[in-house]
Amino acid sequence: MDFSKKLIAWYLENKRDLPWRNTTHPYPVWLSEIILQQTRVAQGLPYFESFLNTFPTVFDLAEASEEEILKLWQGLGYYSRARNLHQTAKTIAIQYNGEFPKTYKELLQLKGVGSYTAAAIASFCYEEPVAVLDGNVFRVLSRYYGIATDISSPKGKTEFTALANEVMSRQHPSQYNQAIMEFGALQCVPKNPDCMVCVLKDSCAALQHKKVNELPVKSKKIKQTNRYFNYLIVEDEHQNIVIQKRTQKGIWYNLYEFPLIETEGEMDLKELSNLIEKESVVEHSILEIIEMNDESIIHLLSHQKLFIKFWWIKTGGKNTAALSWEEIKKRPFPIVVYNFIEKYF
């Protein structure tokens, strides 16, 4: 039995029962693929269900406000995915009258749909024989065929794309693509896979040459940058709170947050008080400043490490831009800010 047939046989016996596998309709398949980019299935599944329940059709998603979508996406990270999701829903609804393109090349024209997502939709929904290539597939192919080319290099991507399409089942592209991804997720896992129970163990080059833990080869990630965020929870005399929208491109674009002072390092109460006074960031007279967390909350992003402190600032006077907590909780926030609000308020 060849590589693809073994994978499909394993898949039919071991696959997880996931809702997007029970349909060939492109809308839920597309939705699941966007949500699962850089997200584990266990984390993404509740979001998929929430989106499908809230927006049963692509027209419903297209008609929603960006704020509604960002609120529902809250906690998934990589928020550009949510904004692209919204734009593509509008494109499908308006330009395509709700019908998704049916070929890999056409799907690639949609915002937020790269080669992997286009291949997934084209093969899962339309049985187009085009191979998917994600982290799981890179790992399985690299180990099975003993390929040490750096998967993050242009050469590696070209080499693995050609191999993936060569070994794919032409008769059953949907089953094959789902099989190799599931195999990488459940069996050929990144660390310490149980190779002795693997259906490919007799012909796996990495196992035979004792290189399972060395493959695939991937160049080191970009070094993380440390950033220090000081969030000011400014309360006026009516106990309303000031929030603002992040409008600069970068992390958390179009999400809400408290007024922010970014510093070169961690601040103590005296240093922050002096900085607030110097930069005049609070509208009314300050009655009291309370340090809400003694130690910074550390929040990891792909290339950034955030050290976050929250400062409670009671002020005199009325701030017309301030909102009640009830209103604030309706807005989309970065998950680290949202979790803080839920814990204390």
N, C-alpha and C positions, 0 to 999 in steps of 0.2 A: 504494500500500500504506500502511495507516495505522500509527500509532505502535506499537501492540501487536503487530501482525503483523510489522513490521520487527524488533522486539526478539526475538520468538520465532524468526524465521528466523535471525537472527544467533546466538542461543543454541544452536540445534540444530547449527550449524556450528562454534561456538567453545567450547562448554562444557567445563569440566574434568571428568575422570572421577573423581568423589568417591563413596565407598562409600554414603553416606546417600541418594544419588540413585538407587541401584539397588533401592530398596524403597519401598513405601507403608505399611509397618508403622509405627505411630506411636511405638513405643518407641525405635528408633534415630534416627528423625527428631527426636523431642523431645530425646534425648540430645545429638545434634549441635547443635541450636539453642541449648541451654543452654551447652554448651562454647564455642560460637563467639560468644557475646555478649561484646563487647569483646576479642575474640581473633582474630588472623589465622588463616586456614585452615591455613597451613603449620605454625603452632605447635599448633593445636588437633587436627589429624589424628592424631598419635601418641596423644594423650590419649583421643580417641574410640575408637581401636582397643583401647587398654588397658582402658577401661571395658567395652567390649562383650565383650572376651575374658574379663575377670574376672567380669562380671555379665551373662551372656547374656540374661537376662530381667528384667523389672521386679520379679519376686519375689526374684530373687537380690540385686538392688540394695536392695530393702526390708529384707532380712534382714541386710545387712552392718552393721557398727558404724560410727558416725560417724568414728571414728579411721581405719578402713580407707579410707573414702571421702576423707577429708582427705589421707591419705598419697598416694593415687593422684592426687589433684588438685594436689598440691604443685608449685608453679611457675606455675600458671595465673592466680593472683591472684583478687581479688574472691571471697573464699572463702564469702561468703554464698550464692553460686550453688550451691556444693557442698552446703551445709546444706539449702537449699531443694530441691535435687535429691533428697536423701535423704527429706525430709518428703513430697514429692509421690509418690515411689515407694511409700512406706508407704500413702498415701491411695489410690493406684491399686490396690495389692495387696489392701488390706483392704476399703475401701468400694466399690470398683468391680470386685472379683474379677479384677483384672489387665487389665480392658478400659478403654482410654482413652475419655474422652468424645468424641463425634463432631461436636460443633458448636463454633463459635467462642465463643459465649456460655458454654457449659459449660466449655470449656477455660480460660477466663479465671478461673474459680473456683479453679484449682489454684495452690498456692503457688509463687512464682517465675515464673509464666507471665503475662507482660504481653500487651499488644495485639499486638505484633509476633510473639511466639512463638506465640500462639494462632492468629493469621492464617496463619502458616507451616504449622503442623500441620493446621489445618482445610482449607487449600487443597491442600497436598502430598499428604495422605493421603485426604481425603474429597472433593476437588474443590469445596469450598464457595467461592463467588465473593466472597471478602473479601481486600482488598489488603494486602500487607505494606508496612511503612513503617520503614525503617532508614536509616542514614547514606548508604548507596549510593543508595537510592531518592530520598531528599531531594535529593541532588546531581543525579541524572539529571533529575528533574522540574523542579527549579529552573532548571537550565541550558536544557533543551529548551524550556520554556515561558516563560523569562525572568522568573521570579518572584523578587522581591527581599525578600519578607517574611522576617523573622528566623525561622529554622526552630526555634530554641529557645524561641520565645514561644508562649503559648497560642493566639494568633491564627494563627500559622504552622502549628502542629500541626493545627488545625481545617481550615485552608485546604488543606494538603497531603493530609490524610486524605480530604477530599472529592474532590480531583483524582485521587488514586491510585485510588480506587474507580470514578471516572468513566471513566478511560482503560483500566482493566484489561479483559482479554479475558474475557467471561462464558462463552465456550465452553471456554476452556482456562486457568482460573485458576492451576493448578499450574505449567504451563509459563511463563505470563506472569510470575508472581511470581519464579520462579527466574531467568528471563531478565533482568528489570530489575535484580535484585541482582547477577547475574554481570556484566552490562554495566557497572554501577558499579564493580565490583571489578577488572575487567580492561581496560575501554576508557575509560569516563568517570571516570578516576581523579582524586583530589583535586588533584594538582599536575602541570602540564604534560602534559595528555592529548594524544595524537596525533590531533587533530581531522580531519586531512586523509584519514585512512583510516576515519573513522567512517561508519557506514551512515545516521546521522541528520544528517549535516553540511548537507544542502541545506535542512533545515527547522528547524535548531536556533537558537533566538532568541539565546542567549548568544554563539554563534559569529558570527552575522550582525551583532550589535551590539558585538562585541569585549569581551564581559564574562565570558568563560569563567573567568578567574582571580578574578573578583569574586563569583561565585556558587558555592554558596549563601551567603547571609548568616547568620552565627551570632554571637551576642553573645559577648564574651570570657569565657574560663573564670575560675572563682574563683581568686584568687591562692593560690599554694602557701604552706603554712606550713612553716618549717624546724624540725626536731626533732633532738635530739642524744641518741643511744642509746649507752650504755656497757654492753656485755655482759661479765659476769664468769664466766669458765670456772674454777669453783672445784673444785680437785682435792684429794681427801683422801689420807691416807697409803697407801691401797690403790689409788690411781690411778683411783678412781671419780669421777664428775662429777655435779654438781647441775644438774638442769633443772627447769623449772616450766611450768605451763600458763597461757596467757593467758585469764583468765575474765571480764575486764571487756569490755563491749561496745565495739566499735571495731575497729581494724585487727587482723587475725590472730586473731580470737576462736576459742578452743579449739585453737589450735596451740601447740606447745611452743617454748621458748626457754631460754637461760641466764638466771640472775638478772640483772635489768636495773636500771641507775641512769640515769634520764633527767635531763639537765642543761640549763641555759640556753644553753650553748655548748660548744665543744670543750674537753676536759680534757687536761692533761699528767699525767705519772706522779705527780708530787708532789701535785697538786690532787686526783687521784682517790684516792690513798692516804689523804689527810686526810679525804676525804668518806666512804670506807669505814669508817674508824675512828670518825668522828663518828656515823654512822648505824648502826653495829654490824650490818652486813649479812652478815658472814662469821662462821660459827659457831665455828670453831676459830682458834688462833693462826696468823697469816700468816707463812709462811717466805720467800716471794718473790712479787713481782708483775712480770710481763713484759708489755710493750706489744706485742701481736701484729701490729698494722698501724700504721706510722708516720703514714700519711695515712688519714683517714676514708674508709670505703666509702660512696659516695653511692648511695642507693636511692630511685628516684622512684615515688611512688604518685599517684593521680589528683589529690589536693589537698594532698599532703604531700611534702616533700623530707627524707629521713632521712640524717643523717650518723652512721655507725656505726663504733664502735671495739670491738675485742675485747681483753680483758685476761686473761692466764693467771695464776691465783692458786693457788700451792701452799700447802697448809695442813697442820698436824699434826692427829692424831686421826682418828677414823673417823666418817663421816657416814652414818647409816642410810638417809637419803633419796637418797643418791647412786647412780648407775647406771654400769654398764660402757659403753664406747663401742659394743659390740655391741648392747646393749639400746637405747641412745640412737638409733642409726641406724634403728630400726624405727618411730620416732615421726614424726608429721608436723610439719615446721618451716616457717616462712617461708622462701622460696627463698634469700634473702640469707644466712640463718643456715645453711641446708642446704649451700649452695655453700662456705661457709667451712669447715664440718665436713669436706666431701669433699676440700677442698684440703689441709687440715693433718692430718686424722686418718683 
